[in-house]
Each structure stands twice: as C-alpha cells, then as structure tokens.
Amino acid sequence: MANTLNHNRIEFIKNILKEIHRGTSLSQIKEKYKDELSKITPIEILMAEQELLKEGVQVQEILGLCDLHVALFRESLQGRELQGLRKGHPLDLLIRENEWILKKAEVLGLYAYTLLNTSSEEKVTQLVKEITQTLMELKKIRIHYRKVQMLIFPYLERMGVIAIPRVMWGREDDILVKLRSLIIDIQKDPMINDIGKLHEFAKKVIELSRDISELVFRENKILYPAVYVLLPEGAWVVISEIANEIGYIVEIDQTEWKTDAKPIYPYEWRPLIDKEQIEKLPGEFKQLLSQVTNVDDYSVKREGDIEFSTGFLNPEEIEGIFKHLPLELTYADINDRVRFYTESELTEGFVRTKTIIGRRIPYCHPPRLEKYVMLNVEAIKQGKFEYREFWTMLGDRVIRVTIAPVKNKEGKLLGVLEIVEDLTDVVKNPEEIRKKIMVL
C-alpha cells in the first residue's frame, strides 16, 4: 500500500511540474493542490524529476523549475508546521539555507541521473564539470550542520531527548564523508573515458543527493516544528547571536524578528513542557517525549567558580589546565610588567621562576636582545601587527615564539602575551607527523 501511495504521489508531482512547465502560476498551483502539497517530500520530487527525464524532458527545462519546487515546499511548511514564523527568526534563516541546500541537491541528482543515460563524450565532459562544481558548492553544507549540531541539539539534550540529535548528527556526518569522498574521487581521476567508473560515480552522487534531500525533509518537517514549539524565546536569542557569528550560506537581509527576551543557554534552562505544547508537536516528538525520563538537570556553575565568557572554572581547574597545555605562556600588563606565566608538564620552554612576577619585560632577556624585544612589543601595542612570530633554537629543540596583544571586549589593550611552543617534531620529522594525520 505504501509503495502504491508513493507511486501515486510521484505521478501527482509529475503532473504538477508539467502544469508549471505549461505556464500555470505558482499561486494557482498552491490554491488548487493545497492539502496534497503538504505531504510531498523532497525525495519524491527527485524521483518525479527523474521519471520526467526518462520521458524525454530536457534537464535544462527541469533545472529552470527548481526555484518553484523549493517555493512549493516552503509554502507547505509555513502553512502548517511553522505558522507565524517571522522573517529573520533563526529557524527562518535555517529554512532559507535548507532551500539553497535542497536546490543544490536537486540539481546534483538531475545531472547525475542524466550522466547515467548519456553516451556523448562532449555531454559527459560537461556533466562531470557541472557535478564537480555543485559538489564543491555543497561543501558549505558543513556550516549549516554545525549550527544545528552546536546550537539546537544541546537544548534537546537538556530535555532528555537524545535519540534524534544522535541519529541526525550521524546522518549529517555520513553526508559530509560521502561528499568529501566524491570530491576526492573526481579530483584524482576525472573518469571521462571510463564508462564503468562514471556510472558508479553517478550512482553515488544520486545517493548523496537523496540523502541530503531526505535530511532537509527531516529538519524542516520534524526537527524545526518541534523546537519551534518547545524552546523558550531566550534560547532563540542565544541561537541567533551565535549563528550570526558562525555565518550563513545564504544572503541574510533585513529581518522582522526581534525580541527583548533574556538569553537562556542550555545549561540555564529547566525544561517544563505543558500539554498544549505537546499537542502541537510532530508525531515523532510526541512519542519521544512520552518516553523521556532523564531530563538533564545538571548544574554546571558551582560555588567558587570563576565565570568566563565561555564557561566556568575554579582556580584548581585553571591551574591544572595550564599545566597540561602543550605550550607555555607569559603575560605582561600594559606597563610591561610580568603578571603571570604557566609551566607545562607536556613540553619544556624557556626557564622562568616566580621571581619574574613584577619584573619589566626587557629585563627578562639578555641585554643584547633587549632593544629588539621592546621594538616588537611596542609595535604590537601600537597595533602595527596582529602578532609577531619568531623561530629559535634551544639546544637541539626548535622553538616557535609568538607575541600577541591581549585586549578586552571593547578592544582596549590590556597587555602582551608570549606563547612558546616546542615544534621540533613538526620541523624535523614532517613525514612522521603526516602519517599521524587523521581525516575526521
């Protein structure tokens, strides 16, 4: 029965696409097929397009309709799952990204399917070029996934909803691995003269196209409607601010969404979900929430913690962290007086003792280097350089020394930091280091 329904919907989509191709306006299509359109998935659109290709419709004609397909998908989403979503809300921007992603995935699948059914050498060359370019453009998809993984999933995990974030992250990671593999394959071997390899490559591209489209559907139809209902307004303040820092893969223009809500980070949130919220959830989430028993109520901030802009640590933890960095730091304030240094248990830098606290920077160096050191320190303080890098030898070890300015949030100079790293292995045994590199 499911297969029959699926086939019927594909036929329905084909007929809609034909109507659009014949000139029927988008508003007429939406009015005529309002209910049916809400049930369409991107996968079914791809399958319908491939059948149209079989029937002789040219790929260029279908590509010209991609924007309309995406618009139809957005209309069905806004009309039901995300009613009242304002322009510029973080979910609106993520959906805009998904529209770009869906369009690229659709184009990718069409080119790959055409490649499977093409024998012309000239056409094959052009199709491979188009597929390669689209794959390269899709590398930006990582930015979209990063926002979902880092900004939305932590709130779900706080609620005790673990399965959906883990499954979706797994799918995202699988897509990125497949994408990277296809790019490496085509860059190593263009395959133009090997039909067998080309067909195998095209099938993998079609699989990737479907995986991406399916994930767009899961995000738009399940994840976003659920978090739109469940997350407090303060969470969207946090998500918006950090998402802007990460950046978007589409152009972001003027927005209507504004809120005076206080930012609420996941670790500050105490989830309380009422019946009205549950009723608005997609079916998958209703079932999950009914099974959740392990709401995360862990309190990350403890008595005695120092609050940083990026988290909380107590003095003992700070001391331990500095000791286990593979580098050593020395900090001097605006008056060129040493205020702090670290000692690493993992590596060895220059000899320093607690008696240098309060000492002037130039006096921490031999007289012959005093002028050179202060010239660079002054240049850093005056903003002539973002940082200065020096390489030196300490016995048989190769040391990199970096001097950088330390500023507050407003950009006011507080002092200067010296970072000392032992990079002997990197310099003397580069091949051994390359062997240790893992592509994650």
C-alpha positions as CSV (number, residue, x, y, z in Angstrom):
1,M,0.0,0.0,0.0
2,A,2.9,2.4,0.9
3,N,4.5,1.8,-2.5
4,T,1.2,2.5,-4.3
5,L,0.7,5.7,-2.4
6,N,4.3,6.7,-3.1
7,H,3.9,6.0,-6.8
8,N,0.6,8.0,-6.8
9,R,2.3,11.0,-5.2
10,I,5.2,10.8,-7.7
11,E,2.6,10.8,-10.6
12,F,0.9,13.7,-8.8
13,I,4.2,15.7,-8.6
14,K,4.9,14.9,-12.3
15,N,1.6,16.4,-13.3
16,I,2.2,19.5,-11.2
17,L,5.6,20.0,-12.7
18,K,4.1,19.6,-16.2
19,E,1.5,22.2,-15.3
20,I,4.2,24.6,-14.1
21,H,6.1,24.0,-17.3
22,R,3.0,24.8,-19.3
23,G,2.8,28.2,-17.6
24,T,0.3,27.6,-14.7
25,S,1.2,30.2,-12.0
26,L,2.5,29.2,-8.6
27,S,-0.4,30.8,-6.8
28,Q,-2.9,28.7,-8.9
29,I,-0.9,25.5,-8.1
30,K,-0.9,26.3,-4.4
31,E,-4.6,27.0,-4.3
32,K,-5.6,24.0,-6.4
33,Y,-3.4,21.4,-4.5
34,K,-3.1,22.9,-1.0
35,D,-3.6,19.8,1.0
36,E,-1.7,17.4,-1.3
37,L,1.4,19.7,-1.4
38,S,1.9,19.5,2.3
39,K,2.5,15.7,2.1
40,I,5.2,15.9,-0.6
41,T,8.9,15.1,0.4
42,P,12.0,16.2,-1.5
43,I,12.8,12.6,-2.3
44,E,9.5,12.2,-4.2
45,I,10.3,15.4,-6.1
46,L,13.6,14.0,-7.2
47,M,12.0,10.7,-8.2
48,A,9.4,12.5,-10.2
49,E,12.0,14.6,-12.0
50,Q,14.0,11.5,-12.9
51,E,10.9,10.0,-14.4
52,L,10.3,13.1,-16.4
53,L,13.9,12.8,-17.7
54,K,13.1,9.3,-18.8
55,E,10.1,10.6,-20.7
56,G,12.3,13.0,-22.6
57,V,12.0,16.3,-20.8
58,Q,15.4,18.1,-21.1
59,V,17.4,18.6,-17.9
60,Q,17.7,22.3,-18.6
61,E,13.9,22.6,-18.5
62,I,13.7,20.9,-15.2
63,L,16.6,22.9,-13.7
64,G,14.7,26.1,-14.6
65,L,11.8,24.9,-12.3
66,C,14.0,24.2,-9.2
67,D,13.2,27.6,-7.6
68,L,9.5,26.9,-8.0
69,H,9.8,23.4,-6.4
70,V,11.6,24.9,-3.4
71,A,8.9,27.6,-3.1
72,L,6.2,25.0,-3.1
73,F,8.0,23.1,-0.3
74,R,8.3,26.3,1.7
75,E,4.7,27.2,1.3
76,S,3.5,23.8,2.6
77,L,5.9,24.1,5.6
78,Q,4.9,27.6,6.5
79,G,1.2,26.9,6.1
80,R,1.1,24.0,8.6
81,E,4.2,23.2,10.7
82,L,5.6,26.7,11.3
83,Q,2.7,29.1,11.3
84,G,3.6,32.6,12.3
85,L,7.3,32.2,11.9
86,R,8.7,35.7,11.3
87,K,11.3,36.7,8.8
88,G,14.8,36.6,10.3
89,H,13.9,34.2,13.1
90,P,16.8,31.7,13.4
91,L,14.5,28.9,12.1
92,D,13.5,31.1,9.1
93,L,17.2,31.5,8.3
94,L,17.9,27.8,8.7
95,I,15.0,27.1,6.4
96,R,16.4,29.5,3.9
97,E,19.6,27.6,4.0
98,N,17.8,24.4,3.5
99,E,16.1,25.8,0.4
100,W,19.5,26.5,-1.0
101,I,20.7,23.0,0.0
102,L,17.6,21.3,-1.4
103,K,18.0,23.2,-4.7
104,K,21.7,22.1,-5.0
105,A,20.8,18.5,-4.1
106,E,18.1,18.5,-6.7
107,V,20.4,19.9,-9.4
108,L,23.1,17.4,-8.4
109,G,20.7,14.5,-8.7
110,L,19.5,15.6,-12.1
111,Y,23.0,16.0,-13.5
112,A,24.0,12.6,-12.2
113,Y,20.9,10.8,-13.5
114,T,21.5,12.4,-16.9
115,L,25.1,11.2,-16.8
116,L,23.9,7.7,-16.3
117,N,21.9,7.9,-19.6
118,T,24.4,9.8,-21.7
119,S,26.9,8.4,-24.2
120,S,28.1,11.7,-25.9
121,E,31.7,12.4,-24.9
122,E,31.1,16.1,-25.1
123,K,28.0,15.9,-22.9
124,V,29.7,13.6,-20.4
125,T,32.6,16.1,-20.1
126,Q,30.1,19.0,-19.4
127,L,28.0,17.0,-17.0
128,V,31.1,15.9,-15.0
129,K,32.2,19.6,-14.8
130,E,28.7,20.6,-13.6
131,I,28.6,17.8,-11.0
132,T,32.1,18.7,-9.7
133,Q,31.1,22.4,-9.4
134,T,27.9,21.5,-7.5
135,L,29.8,19.2,-5.2
136,M,32.3,21.9,-4.4
137,E,29.4,24.4,-3.7
138,L,27.8,21.8,-1.3
139,K,30.9,21.8,0.9
140,K,29.3,24.9,2.5
141,I,26.6,22.5,3.9
142,R,29.0,21.9,6.9
143,I,28.2,25.4,8.1
144,H,24.5,24.6,8.2
145,Y,25.0,21.3,10.0
146,R,27.4,23.0,12.5
147,K,24.7,25.4,13.6
148,V,22.1,22.6,14.1
149,Q,24.6,20.4,16.0
150,M,26.0,23.2,18.2
151,L,23.0,25.4,18.8
152,I,19.8,23.3,18.6
153,F,20.9,19.8,19.7
154,P,22.1,21.0,23.2
155,Y,18.6,22.2,24.1
156,L,17.1,18.9,23.1
157,E,19.6,17.0,25.1
158,R,18.8,19.2,28.1
159,M,15.2,18.0,27.7
160,G,16.4,14.4,27.8
161,V,15.8,13.9,24.0
162,I,18.9,12.1,23.0
163,A,18.0,9.8,20.1
164,I,17.0,12.5,17.5
165,P,20.2,14.6,17.9
166,R,22.4,11.5,17.7
167,V,20.7,10.0,14.7
168,M,20.5,13.3,12.8
169,W,24.2,14.1,13.6
170,G,25.1,10.6,12.3
171,R,23.2,11.3,9.0
172,E,24.9,14.7,8.7
173,D,28.3,13.2,9.3
174,D,27.6,10.5,6.7
175,I,26.7,13.1,4.1
176,L,29.9,15.0,4.7
177,V,32.0,11.9,4.5
178,K,30.3,10.9,1.2
179,L,30.7,14.4,-0.2
180,R,34.4,14.5,0.7
181,S,34.9,11.1,-0.8
182,L,33.2,12.0,-4.1
183,I,35.2,15.2,-4.4
184,I,38.5,13.3,-3.8
185,D,37.5,10.7,-6.3
186,I,36.7,13.1,-9.2
187,Q,39.8,15.3,-8.4
188,K,42.1,12.2,-8.5
189,D,40.5,10.7,-11.6
190,P,38.2,12.7,-13.9
191,M,37.0,9.2,-15.3
192,I,35.9,10.8,-18.6
193,N,36.9,7.8,-20.7
194,D,35.8,5.1,-18.3
195,I,32.0,4.5,-18.6
196,G,32.0,1.9,-15.8
197,K,33.7,4.3,-13.3
198,L,31.4,7.1,-14.5
199,H,28.3,5.2,-13.9
200,E,29.4,4.0,-10.4
201,F,30.3,7.7,-9.6
202,A,26.9,8.9,-10.9
203,K,25.1,6.3,-8.7
204,K,27.0,7.5,-5.6
205,V,26.1,11.1,-6.5
206,I,22.4,10.3,-6.8
207,E,22.6,8.5,-3.4
208,L,24.2,11.6,-1.9
209,S,21.5,13.8,-3.5
210,R,18.8,11.7,-1.9
211,D,20.5,11.6,1.5
212,I,20.8,15.4,1.5
213,S,17.1,15.9,0.4
214,E,15.9,13.4,3.0
215,L,17.7,15.3,5.8
216,V,16.3,18.6,4.6
217,F,12.8,17.0,4.9
218,R,13.6,15.7,8.4
219,E,14.8,19.1,9.6
220,N,12.0,21.1,8.1
221,K,9.1,18.8,8.8
222,I,10.2,17.2,12.2
223,L,13.1,19.0,13.9
224,Y,12.2,22.6,13.3
225,P,8.5,22.4,14.1
226,A,9.3,20.6,17.3
227,V,12.0,23.0,18.6
228,Y,9.8,26.0,17.5
229,V,7.2,24.8,20.0
230,L,9.5,23.6,22.8
231,L,12.3,26.1,23.1
232,P,11.9,29.3,25.2
233,E,12.3,32.7,23.5
234,G,15.5,33.2,25.3
235,A,17.0,30.2,23.6
236,W,16.4,31.8,20.2
237,V,18.3,34.9,21.4
238,V,21.3,32.7,22.1
239,I,20.9,30.7,18.9
240,S,20.6,33.9,16.8
241,E,23.7,35.6,18.3
242,I,26.0,32.6,17.8
243,A,24.5,31.6,14.4
244,N,25.4,35.2,13.2
245,E,29.0,34.6,14.4
246,I,29.2,31.2,12.6
247,G,27.7,32.7,9.5
248,Y,25.1,31.6,6.9
249,I,25.5,30.0,3.5
250,V,22.8,32.3,2.0
251,E,22.4,36.1,1.9
252,I,20.8,37.4,5.0
253,D,18.9,40.7,4.5
254,Q,16.7,42.8,6.8
255,T,14.8,40.9,9.4
256,E,11.5,41.4,11.1
257,W,12.2,39.1,14.1
258,K,13.2,40.9,17.3
259,T,12.7,40.0,21.0
260,D,13.5,41.6,24.3
261,A,13.8,38.1,25.9
262,K,16.8,37.4,28.1
263,P,19.3,34.9,26.7
264,I,18.9,31.4,28.0
265,Y,21.7,28.9,27.5
266,P,21.0,25.2,27.6
267,Y,22.8,24.8,31.0
268,E,20.5,27.6,32.4
269,W,17.3,26.0,31.2
270,R,14.9,24.0,33.3
271,P,12.6,22.4,30.7
272,L,8.9,22.4,31.7
273,I,6.7,21.1,28.8
274,D,2.9,21.6,29.0
275,K,0.1,19.6,27.3
276,E,-0.6,22.4,24.9
277,Q,3.0,22.3,23.6
278,I,2.9,18.5,23.3
279,E,-0.3,18.7,21.2
280,K,1.5,20.9,18.6
281,L,4.4,18.6,18.2
282,P,5.1,16.3,15.2
283,G,4.1,12.7,15.9
284,E,7.7,11.5,16.3
285,F,8.4,14.0,19.1
286,K,5.1,13.3,20.9
287,Q,6.1,9.7,21.2
288,L,9.7,10.5,22.3
289,L,8.6,13.0,25.0
290,S,6.3,10.4,26.5
291,Q,9.3,8.1,27.0
292,V,11.7,10.7,28.3
293,T,12.6,10.1,32.0
294,N,16.1,11.5,32.2
295,V,15.7,15.3,31.9
296,D,19.2,16.8,32.3
297,D,19.2,19.0,35.4
298,Y,22.9,19.1,35.9
299,S,24.1,22.4,37.4
300,V,27.3,23.4,35.7
301,K,28.0,26.5,37.8
302,R,29.3,25.8,41.3
303,E,30.2,27.8,44.3
304,G,33.7,29.2,44.0
305,D,33.7,29.1,40.2
306,I,35.1,32.0,38.1
307,E,32.7,32.9,35.3
308,F,34.4,33.4,31.9
309,S,32.6,34.4,28.7
310,T,33.0,30.8,27.6
311,G,32.3,28.9,30.7
312,F,33.1,28.3,34.4
313,L,36.2,27.0,36.1
314,N,37.5,27.0,39.7
315,P,41.1,28.0,40.5
316,E,42.3,24.4,40.8
317,E,40.9,23.5,37.4
318,I,42.6,26.6,35.8
319,E,45.9,25.6,37.3
320,G,45.5,22.1,36.1
321,I,44.5,23.1,32.6
322,F,47.5,25.4,32.2
323,K,49.9,22.7,33.3
324,H,48.6,20.3,30.7
325,L,48.8,22.7,27.7
326,P,51.5,21.7,25.1
327,L,52.8,25.3,25.3
328,E,53.8,27.9,27.8
329,L,52.5,31.4,28.3
330,T,53.9,34.6,29.8
331,Y,51.7,37.6,30.2
332,A,52.8,41.2,30.8
333,D,50.4,44.1,31.5
334,I,50.1,47.5,29.8
335,N,53.1,48.7,32.0
336,D,55.3,45.9,30.6
337,R,55.4,44.2,34.0
338,V,55.1,40.4,34.1
339,R,52.0,39.3,35.9
340,F,51.6,35.7,35.1
341,Y,53.2,32.7,33.5
342,T,52.5,29.0,33.0
343,E,54.5,25.8,33.3
344,S,53.7,22.8,31.1
345,E,54.1,19.2,32.1
346,L,53.9,18.1,28.5
347,T,56.6,20.3,27.0
348,E,59.6,22.4,28.0
349,G,60.1,26.1,27.1
350,F,62.3,28.8,28.5
351,V,63.4,28.8,32.1
352,R,61.2,31.0,34.3
353,T,60.7,31.3,38.0
354,K,58.2,33.0,40.3
355,T,60.7,35.8,40.9
356,I,59.9,37.2,37.5
357,I,56.5,38.3,38.6
358,G,56.5,42.1,38.6
359,R,59.7,42.2,36.5
360,R,60.0,44.5,33.5
361,I,59.8,42.7,30.1
362,P,63.2,43.9,28.8
363,Y,65.0,42.6,32.0
364,C,63.7,39.1,31.3
365,H,66.0,38.9,28.3
366,P,69.8,39.2,27.7
367,P,70.9,42.8,27.1
368,R,71.8,42.1,23.5
369,L,68.1,41.3,22.8
370,E,66.6,44.0,25.0
371,K,66.2,46.6,22.3
372,Y,64.9,44.0,19.7
373,V,62.3,42.6,22.1
374,M,61.0,46.0,23.1
375,L,60.8,47.2,19.5
376,N,58.4,44.3,18.7
377,V,56.5,44.7,22.0
378,E,55.9,48.4,21.2
379,A,54.9,47.6,17.6
380,I,52.3,45.0,18.9
381,K,51.0,47.5,21.5
382,Q,50.6,50.2,18.8
383,G,48.6,47.9,16.6
384,K,51.2,47.7,13.8
385,F,50.9,43.9,13.7
386,E,48.2,41.4,14.7
387,Y,51.0,39.3,16.2
388,R,54.7,38.6,15.7
389,E,56.2,35.2,15.2
390,F,59.8,34.1,15.8
391,W,61.7,30.8,15.5
392,T,64.7,30.0,17.6
393,M,66.8,27.1,18.8
394,L,67.0,25.9,22.4
395,G,69.8,23.3,22.4
396,D,68.7,20.9,19.7
397,R,65.0,21.8,20.0
398,V,63.1,24.1,17.6
399,I,61.0,26.7,19.4
400,R,58.3,29.0,18.0
401,V,57.7,32.2,19.9
402,T,54.5,34.2,19.2
403,I,53.9,37.6,20.7
404,A,50.3,38.8,20.6
405,P,48.3,41.7,22.1
406,V,45.7,41.0,24.8
407,K,42.5,43.1,24.6
408,N,39.2,43.3,26.3
409,K,35.8,43.1,24.6
410,E,35.9,46.7,23.7
411,G,39.2,46.4,22.0
412,K,41.2,48.2,24.8
413,L,44.8,46.9,25.1
414,L,45.4,45.1,28.4
415,G,48.9,43.7,27.9
416,V,51.0,41.4,25.8
417,L,51.2,37.6,25.7
418,E,54.2,35.5,24.8
419,I,53.4,31.9,23.6
420,V,56.3,29.4,23.5
421,E,55.8,26.1,21.6
422,D,58.3,23.2,21.0
423,L,57.8,22.3,17.4
424,T,60.8,20.2,17.0
425,D,59.0,17.1,15.7
426,V,56.9,19.1,13.2
427,V,60.1,20.7,11.7
428,K,62.5,17.8,11.9
429,N,60.1,14.9,11.2
430,P,57.3,16.2,8.9
431,E,56.7,12.9,7.2
432,E,56.2,11.1,10.6
433,I,53.7,13.8,11.5
434,R,51.8,13.4,8.2
435,K,51.4,9.7,9.0
436,K,49.6,10.6,12.2
437,I,47.1,12.9,10.5
438,M,43.5,11.7,10.7
439,V,40.8,13.0,8.4
440,L,37.8,13.3,10.7
